Amino acid sequence: MGRRSLGVLILLLGLLAPSGLAQSFDIVKVADGVYAAVGRAGVASNGAFIVNKEDVLVVDTHFRPSWAKDLIAEIRKVTNKPVRYVVNTHWHNDHVQGNQAYVSVFGPGVEYISQHSAREDMVGKAIPSVQEQLTKAVPDRIASTEKMLAEGKTTSGTPLTDQGRANLTARLGSDKAYLEELKSVQIALPTITFERSLVLYKPDRTIHILFFGKGHTRGDVVVYLPKEKVVVTGDLLTNGIPFMRDAYPSQWIATLDSVRNLDWNTAATGHGPVQSGKEQVDKLLAYMNDMVAAVKDAIGKGMSLEQTSASIDLSRHKDSFPAYAGNPQGFAAASKSAVERTWNELSGKIPN
C-alpha cells in the first residue's frame, strides 16, 4: 500500500478513539424524503439517504459494516422500501468499507455508483488498506494501547490519569471489535461508474450525481437534488479543513466553486453537522484561495517545502472552521498538511 493510503488509514483510525463510541447516527430530515445521517462520537463520518417513491438511495457507508447496518436500522424506522442504490462520494475507507452491508441485507439487486477514478482507487487503495489494517495497523495500535495500560503511562512516559486510562480502555475495546470485523470486510465495488454526470429520474424527484473535477481525491462526486435544493458533498466540504493527503488543492478550488454555484440551501457534508446556506463553503473557498496563492508565490521565489511552510501564515482563517473551536493546534496541523500537499502538487511531484 502506498504512503498516501497509509496516511489516510492512520488518520481515520485516530478518529475511532475514546469516549463511549456510540455506534449510531443523528438522523436529520433536511427535506421531504431526504435525511442526513450524522455520525456520533466514534463513528466520525456521515452518510445520507433519500427515500423515493419505490426505493431508497444511500450516500456513503462508513468505516464498519456494523455501522452501515446501524444506518439500515435507522432507514427502516422511516420506510420499509428497499435500498436499491448506494453512492460512494469517493474512495476513502471511512466512506466505503460498509458497502457490503447493503447487498447482504437487500440482495444482489443493489447498484453501487461512483465516478470512474473512485472505483479504480477503491480497487488499488481501499481494498489493499483493509489487509494492511488487519495485519499491521490495528494489531500494532492494540499492542501499543495494551502496553500503555500495563505500564500506566503514555508513549512519552507521562503517567496516565484516570480519564486517560478510561479513554485507552474504551479505545482498546473498540479496536478489538474492529479487528474482528475487519476479518470479514470485503468492499463491494461500484457496479455503475460515470465520467461527469449521472441522473436518476425517479417518479417523485430527479437525483443528479455530479463530478466537477479533482478535489479531496481525484474522483469526488456530489449528490444534488435541485427540487429540494439539497447537496450531499462527501468530503469536498466538512466543518473543518478537509483532509488533504490525497487532494489536488489547486484544482479543488474550481471544483468547490462549481458545487457552490449549484442552487442549494442545505449541505449534508462528509463530516460535521448539516450546513444551512453557503457561509461555510465560502469560508473554505477563501482559505483555499489564500493558501494556494501563497504556495504559488513561494514556489515562484524558489522556496523549498520547508521554507514555504515556515513563510505562510494562515491564522487569519482559524476562526472560520467550527471543527477547531478551542483547538488552534488542530487548525495549524491541518494547514501544515494543506500547504505540504499544495507545494507537492504545484511542484509536479504528484501525478496529475
N, C-alpha and C positions, 0 to 999 in steps of 0.2 A: 504493500500500500504506500502511496506517495505521502510526502511530508504534509502536503495541504490537507489530505483526508484525515491524517492522524491528528492534525491541529484541530479540525472540526470535532473529531471524536473526543479529544481531551476536554475541550471547552464544554461540550454538551454533557459529558459525564459529570463535570463540575456542577451543572445545573440540577443534577439529581440529588444533591446533598441535602443536609439536615432537615429538621423541623417538621416532623409529623407525616410528610409525604402523603397528603390527601390525594388519592388516585381518582380524581374526578374533575368535573368542569363546572364552571358557572355558565349556564345557558342563557344567552341574551337574545331576545327577539328583536331584530333590527328592522324587519318589515314583515308583511303578511307572508307566512311560509318560509321566512329566511331567518336563520339563527346562527349566531356566533357561539363557538364553544371555547371559552377562555380557560386555559389550564390553570388549575390551582397550584399551590406551593408544591414543588417537586415535579409536577408534570411539565411545566415550563411552556411548551409550545402550544399554539392554538389550532383550532380547526373551525369548520363551519359546515352547516348542512342546509339544503334547500328542498323543501317539501313541494313537489309538483303534483299535478292532478292524479298521476298514475304511479309515480315513483319518487325516489329521493336521490339527490346528488350530494356527495360528501366532498369537502375540500380538506386534504391533508389528514394523516393518520397517526402522527405522534411517534414516540420512540419505542413504545412497547405494544405488542398486540393486545395485552390485557387492558391498556388504556384505550385502545381502539374499541374493545368490547364494552368498556365503560361508556364510551360515547354512543355505541349502538343501543345500550340500555336507555340512555337519555333520549335518543331518537324515538325509541318505542314508546316513551311516555307521551310523545307528541303525535305519532302516527304509527299505524301498522303497515304502511306501504313499504315495499322492499327498496333497499338501496340498489340502484342499477348502475350508477356512475360514481367513480372515485377520481378526483382530480388531484394530482401531485403538483404543487406550485413550483417545486424544484427538487433536487436530488438529495438534499441533506437528510441524514438518518433520522433526525427527530421529526421529519415530515413524511417518511415512507416506511419505516420499519413495522408499522401496524397494518400495512396493506392487506396482508394475508387474512386478517380477521374478517374482512368483508366477504371474500369468496368462501371462507369456511362457514359463515353464517347464512349467506344469501345464495350461495351456489355459483356455478361456472358462468352464469349469465352476467355477472358484474363486469363492466367495462372500466378499465383503468386508462386515464387520459393524462398525457404530458406533452411538452414540447420535445422535438427530436433529441436535442442535446441533453435534456434532462434524463431521458431514458438511457442514452449512452453512458452518462455519468453514474446512473444507478447501477448499470452493469459493471462499469470499470472502477467505481469508487465505493458506492454504498454497500454493495454485496461483499466485496473483499473486506471492508471495515467491520462487518459482522464477525467474520472469522478472527480478525485482529482483536476485537473486543473480547471474544470468547476465550481466546488462547493466551492473551497477554494483558491487555489494558485493564480489564475488570479484575482478573485474578491479582494483578500487581497492586491495584488500588485496595482490594480486600486485604492483602498481606500487609500493606502499609498501615491501614487502619487498625488491624489487629495488633501490630507492633506498637503503635502509639497507645492503644488501650492497655496493653500488657505492661508497658514501661511507665505509663502515667504522664507522658509528656509528648509534645508536638515534635515534628521532624526537626525543628530548630532548637529543641531542648527546653522549651518553655513548659512548666508544669501545667497539666490540664486542669481547668476549672470544672466545677460540677456541670455547668452548662456545656462546656466543651466536650466533656465525656458523654453527656446525653446526646449531643449532636453527632458525635462519632458513632455512637451505638446505633442511632437511627440510620445513619448512612450505611453502616455495615449491614444491617438487616435489609435495607433497600437494595444494596449492591448484590447481596447473596441471592435475593429473589430475582433480580435482573439477570444474574448469571445463569440461573436455572431456565429462565425464559428464553435467553439467547440460544440455548441448545436446540430450540425448535423454530427459530426465526428463519423464514425463507421469504425474502421480499418478493411479493407479487409484482411483476413488471407491467408497465403500460401495454395495453392491447391496441390502443389508438394513439398515434402521435400526429403532430402537425407542425408546420413551419411558422406561420404568422397568426392565423386565427382559426378558430373552430366555433361554430354556432350550433347550439341545440335549440330547435324550435319546438317548444312544448305547448300543449293546448292552452296553458294559463300564463306562460311567460317565455321570454327569449333569454337564453343564457349564453353570453359571449365569453370565450376563453381566449385570452389575447397575449401575444408575445410582442413586446416593443423593442427588444434588443437586450444586450448583455447588461447585467447589473450585479445583484448579490451573488449570482452564479452566471453561467453562460446560457441557462435555459429557464429563467424565471417567467412564470405566467401569472396573470391576474384573472379572476373570475368577476365579470361585470354584468350587473343587472340594470339595464337602462330604465325600465319601467319603475323599479323600486329605488333607483338612484343609490345603489349599494355596490361597493367594490370589495373583493376579498383579495388582499395583496400578497399573501405569503410574507417572506422576509424582505421584500423590497421596501416595506415600511413597518417599523416597530415603534416602541415607545422610547427607544434609545438610538444610539448609532448602530445600525445593523452590522452583524459580524462580517468582516471584510476578507477573511483568509482566502476565499475563492472568488473574490469580487473583481470587477472591472470598473473602478471608481470613475474614471473619466467618461466612460460610456454610460454609466449608471445615471448620470445627471439627465441625459436626454431621455432615457427610459423612464425615469421617475417623473420627468416633466410631461411625458405622454400620458402616464397614469393620472397625473394631477389634472390634465386637461379633459379627461372624461367627465361627463355630467353626473357627479355623485355627491351625496350629502353625508354618507356614512361609510367608514372603512373598518372592516374586520381584518385586523393585522395578524402577522405571524407570531408576535409575542406582545404581551401587554393588553390593556383594555381596548374595547371598541372605541373608535375615534369619531366624533361628530365634527363635520366641517373639515377644512383643509389647512388649518393652522399648523398642525404638526408636520405635514408634508412640506409646507412652505419653510418651516424651520430646518428640516433636514436638507432641503434644496439649498438654502442659504449657507448652511455648514459645508455641504459638499462643494458648492461653487468656490467658497473661500479656500477650502482645503486643497482642492485640485489646482486652483490658480497659484497658490503659494508653492506647491510642489513643482509646478511647471517653471515658476520663476527661479527656484533654487537650482533645478537641473540646468536651466539656461545659463546660470552663473557657474556651472561646473561643479556644484557641490556633491559630495558623496552622500550616501544614505544617512550616515551618522551626522554629518554636518546639516543635512536637510532637517532631520528630526529635531536637532538642537535649535535650529533657527526659527521654527514655526510655532507660533503661539495662537492657539485656537480657543483660549479660555473664555473669550467673549461669548462663546456659544454654550458654555457649560450649563446655563440655566434654561436652555431650550428643550432639554430632554428629561421628562419625568423619571426615567429609569435611574438617573444619577442624583436624585434629590438627596442631599446629605452625604453624597459619595463622590467627592471630586477625584478620588483615586480611580474610580471606575471610568469616569469621563477621560481622564488622562491616559489610561491604558487603552481604551477604545480608540482614542485619537492617534496614539502612537502606532497602533496596528493599522489604522486607516492610512496614515502617512507612508508607512513602510510599503503597504500594498500598492499605493498610488505611485510611489517612486519606482517600484519594480515594473509596474505596468508601463509607465511613460518612458522608462529606460529600455524597454524592449526585452525585459527578462521574463516576461510571461507570454506564452503563445497566444496570439490574437484569435 
